[in-house]
């Protein structure tokens, strides 16, 4: 077998392979002999047909099968001989494949880049140090109270946190528009649910009042025909209700799934949940720093095929999130180019760290990750069995755990600096949402 290798630019390689005609013909003859032993051809007993007849009947098919197999085997042999690692399958260009001639073809493909991650000893990681304080717990309970407010009619002017029920009709240049009319529409003033001009205009109104107000739509408003325009709304306040927050009592506990143990049990469960959230936030903050550092300090030339594959995956994921199924609705690839490059590069870098450091999968961590995932379901044990029976799902968990182990190795070598932080800073918790 003759092999000729050419670098055509970047990571792309062109491999020309020639398999001697005698080898091709020998494989064809051998296959035909095997067929002749059992072939059932009209006018001949099984296995008794002359070879010339067998060739006429099966020659073309057998030659095609042999060529297909030789393509695979010779390509594998050639890349081993040349010490190449393809990033993806090759594009085959036939050069000579006719019966009786040598098999000659060109395989065009990208190779994996050389990967040699720098030592992480120069990488500095800020590790957040935080705890769930009593003040944090009280703020969370207060937020939970705000999730279940009580409302009672109020005979006064409307103000923030009141619930207003309104009728409205909007017009642009005196013409009504789709979605511009509503009857008995409730909303909490200051919640951000409605346009700012509309929300603000209701403040100060009393039940039964009607007001004509201008409302400007944002320039990026979803309905393009209204974006940036100003409409005139007639608003009638039909009902005004004052908001009060419920006491933290047995009924409140039951509303959040705590049927036994009362307030103390609720407080304990809320604190435990906050601590889990805090630990996850710390882990994610540290993880992000490690990945950012690896990506920044180890620039790689990436195979275009791998980047394109990741772009398509990100596009498809966005399509699903948008609730679209038609491929024609696929979002533009440009916003996904850099995230895709980052994914590919980090996958290669972490994979090399795992290989070089001989990191073995920690089965106990796999079980722990599985427990964390399934504990979120009411039927945790049933979900655990379902995951264990799903090979693809378990491979994803194992891959994530192995990646975490590689990140832990980087952390063990990096410079770790403690950084005091607060719960709300780490988790983004807002104790007083609108």
N, C-alpha and C positions, 0 to 999 in steps of 0.2 A: 504494500500500500504506500502510495506517495502522498506526502502532505506538504502544503505550502501555506505559510502564515504571513498575513500582511496586516499591519496596523493602519486603519483607514481614518483615524482621527479620534481623539479622546479615548474612551474605553471601548470603542467599536473595533472588532477584528473581523477579517475575512479569511476563512480557512478553506483552501481548495484541496479536495481529496480525490484521489484516483485509485479505484480498486481494479486490479488486472482483470481482463476479460476471462482468463482461464478460471479465476476464482468465482466469478459470477456464474459462468457456464457450469462449473463443477457443482455449485450449490443448486442450480436449476435441475441438472441431471439427477442429482441425488434425490431431490424432492419428487421428480417425476417417477423415479424408480419406486419410491415409497407408495405413490398413488397407484402405480400399475399393479401392485400386489393385491389391492382390494377394489380397484375400479370396476364398476358395472357399466359396460358399454353394450349398446344394442348389437346383437349378432355374435357376442363373445361371452364365454363363461367368466364369472368373477375372477380377476387376476390373470386372465389368459389373453388379454388384448395385446397386440403387437405394440412395441414402444412407439413406432411411427404414428399409430392411431392415437395413442395416449398423448403424444406431443401435439397432434392436431387439435385434440379436444381441450387439453389443459395447458398447453404451452404458454399462451399469453398471460393467463391468470397466474400461473406459477412464477413466471418471470417478474410480474408486478409485485407479487408477495416477497420474492427473494430480494428484489431491489429495495423494497420498503424496509425489510429487516436489515439489509446491509447498510442502508443509510443510518439507521439507529446505531448499529454496532460499530461501524467504521467511524462515525462521529465521536462516539464515546471513547474509542481507542485513540483517536487523533487528539482530543483535548487532554487525555491522560498523558500522551506522548509529549505534548507541548506544554504540559503543566498549566493548563488554563482552567479557570472556574467561571463558567458562564453565569451571567446574572439572570438570564431567562432563556427560553428555547430559541433555537436559531431560525432564521429565515433561509430556506433552502432554495438555491438557484440551480436547476438542472443544467448540466453542460453536455453530458453524453449519457444516455440511458437506453439506447436501442438494443434489442436482442443481438447477441453476438459480439457486442463491443464492450470496451471497458466501462465501468460505472464511474462517471466523473461529475462532481458537483461542487458548488461553493456554498458554504454555510456562513451567514453573516449574523453576528451576535455581539452583545456587550459582555465584557468580563467584569468581575467584581474588582473594586479598587483595592489597593494595598491599605490595610487598616492597622495602625499602630498607635493606639490611644496614649496620649502623654500621661506621665505619672500624675495622679491627682493630689500629690503632696503640696502643690502650690495653690490648690483650690481652697478658698476660704468660704465656709458655710456659716451663716447666722442661724443658730438654732433657737427658736422662740421658747422662752420660759414663761409659762402662764398657769393660772389655776382658776377654778370656778369659785369666786368669792360669794359671801352671803349677799352682797349687793347685786351681783350678777343674777343670783337665783331669784331675788325679789323682783328684779327688772323683768326676768323671763315670766314669772307668775303674773306680773302686771300686764305683760304683752298677751298672755293667755286670756286674761280677763277681757282685754280689748277685742279678742276674737269672738267673744260671746256677749256682746252688749245687750242691755235691755233698752227699749224705747217706750216713752209715754208722751201723749199729746202735750204740747207746750203753747201757751197763749202769750207770746212775746215775739220779738224780732229774731229772725234766723241768724245763727252764728255757727262757727266751726264745730264739727263733731255732731251737729244735729242731723237728723234724717229728714230730708225734704221729699215730698211726693208732688210732682209737678205735671202739668200739661204744657206742651210747647209746640210752636210752629215757626219754622224758619224759612226765610226767603232770601235769595240773592238777586239784587236788582229787581225786586218785586215779584220774582218767580219762585214758586215752591220747588224743592228738589228732593230727590229720593233720600229717605232717612232723616229728613228734616222735621218730621212731625212725631210726637209721642203723647200717649195718654197714660196717666197714673204711673209715671216713671219715678221710682224711688232711688235716691242716692244719698250718701253721707257727705255732707259739705266738708271740703278739704281733703277728701280721700284720693283725689286725682283721677277719679273715674271719668269725669267729663272735662271738656275743654276749659282752660283757666278762666276765660272771659265769662263763660256760662256759669261756672261755679261761683265766681266772685259776685256776679250780679244778683244771686239769690240771697246773699247775706244782707240782713237788714229788712227783708220782706216779712210780712205776717200772713197767716193763713187767710186766703181769699184775695190777696193782692195780685194784681197783674202788672207786668212791667215789659216795656219794649226796649231791648238792649242790642247793641252791636256785638257780634262775636266773630273774631278773626281766626280762620283755620291756619294751622302751621304750614310752612312751605313744603314740608315732607309728609303732609297728610295722605292717608291711604287712598282716599278717593281723589284722583288727580284733577277731576273737574272742579273740585272745591279747594284744592291746595293753594294757600296764600290769599284766598278771597275772604271778604268780610260779609257775613250774613246778618240779617236783622231778625231777631227772635222775639216772639211774643211769649212770655212765660207767666203762667198762673200757678201760684203756690196753693195747692189743694189741702195739704196736711203737713204740719210741722211737728216733729217729735224730738224730745230731748233725750240724749243718751246718758244712761247710767251704767256703771260696771257692776257685775254680779259679785257678791261676797264669795270668798273662798271657803265653801262649806261642803257638806256631804253631796249635795246636788251638783255642785261644780265639779267635784272629784269624779262623780259618775259620768258626767259629760265628757271627761277625758279618759274614760275607760278604767278608772280605779273604783271598783265596787266594794272593796274591803280595805281596811287600814286607814281610811279617812285622809285627813289633810297631811299627816306626817308621811303616810305612804306616797301620796302624790308628790310631796316635796322631795322625797328620796328618789323617786323615779325620774322627776324632772332634772335633779342634779346629776343623776347617772347618765341621762341622755345628753346633758350639756357637756359632761366630761368626755363622752364618746365623740361628740362633735368637735370638742377642743382638740383631742388627740388626733383626730382625722385632719383637722386644719393644720396642726403642727407638722404632721407627716407630709401633707401636700405641699406646704411651704418649703420644707427641706428638700423634698423630692424635686420640686420645680427648680430650686437653685442648683442641684446636682446636674439635672438634665440641661439647664441653661449653660452651665460651665462646660460640660462635655461637648455640647454643640458648638460653643464659642471657641474653645481651645483646640478642637480637632476638625478643622475644615477638610471635607472630603470631596473628591470628584465622584459624582453619583451616576449610576446607570440610568439613563433616560427611561428605560422600560419600567424600572421599579418606581420611579417618581410618577410616571403616567398612571401606573396601576393604583398608587395611593390617591392621586387626584380623582380618579374615577370613583374610588370608594368614598371619599369625602363628598363628592358631588351627589352620589346616590344616597348617602346618609342625609344630606341636606334636603334632597327631594322627598325622602320619607318624612322628615320633620315638617315639611311644608304641606304634607298631606297629599302630595301629587304622585301619580303613577305613570303619567305619560312621559316618555323619554324626551319628547319635544320641549318639556318644561324644565329640562336639566339646567341648573344655574351655570353661569360662565365659569371657566376653569381658573381665571386669573387670581381670584381671592384664595384659591386653594393651593396654589403653586408652592408658596413658601412653607405652609404647614405640612404639605406632602414631603418636601425636601427634608424638613426637620424630622419627620417620622422615620423616613428611610435612613437618614444618617444616624439617628439615635439607636435604631434597631440594629444597624451594623456595628456600632461602637459597643453597645451593651453585649451583643452576641460575641464579639471578640474578647471582651473582658471575661465573660463566662467561660469561653474556651481556654484562654491563656491561664486563668486562675483556677481552672478545673473546678468550677462551682457546681456542686451537685444539688439537685432539687431536694428541698427540705419538706418531707411529706407531712410533718406536723404542722408546718405553716400552711400547707394546702388545706388540711382539715380545718385549721383555724379560719382561713379565708372563706371556706365553704360554710362554716358555722355563722360567720358574720353576715354572709349573703342571705342564707335561709332564715335567720332569726328575724328578718324583717317581715316574714309572712306569718299569718295566723296558724297555718298548717305547716310549721317549720320542718317536722320530721318527714312529712310527705314530700315536701320540696327537696329535702336533702336526698331522698332516695331517687327522685326524678333526675337531679343533677348527676348523681353517681352512675345512672344508667345512660346518660347522654355523653358520649365520648367527646364530641366537639366542645360542649360546655366545660367539661373537665380539662381539656387541653388549654382552653382559654385561661382558666384559673391557674393551671400549672405554669403557663407562660408568664402570667402576671406575677406569680410568686417568685419565679426564677429571676425576673427583671428586678423585683424588689431586693432580692439577695445580691444582685450585682450592684445596685445602688448602695446597699449597706456596705459592700466592700469599698466602694469609692469613699463613703463617709468615714470608714475606719482609717483611711489614709489621708483624708483632707484635714485642713485646719478648722476645727469647730469652735465657734465663738458664741457664747450665750447672749441672747438679747431679750431682756424683760419686755413683755407685752401684756395687754389686757385681753380678756375674753372677747369683748365686742370688736376689738381691733383685728383679731385673728379670724373671727368667724363672720364679721360683717353684720353682726346682730344690731338691730336698731330697736332700742327699747321703746321709742315713741313714734311708731310709723303713723303716717297720715291715714 
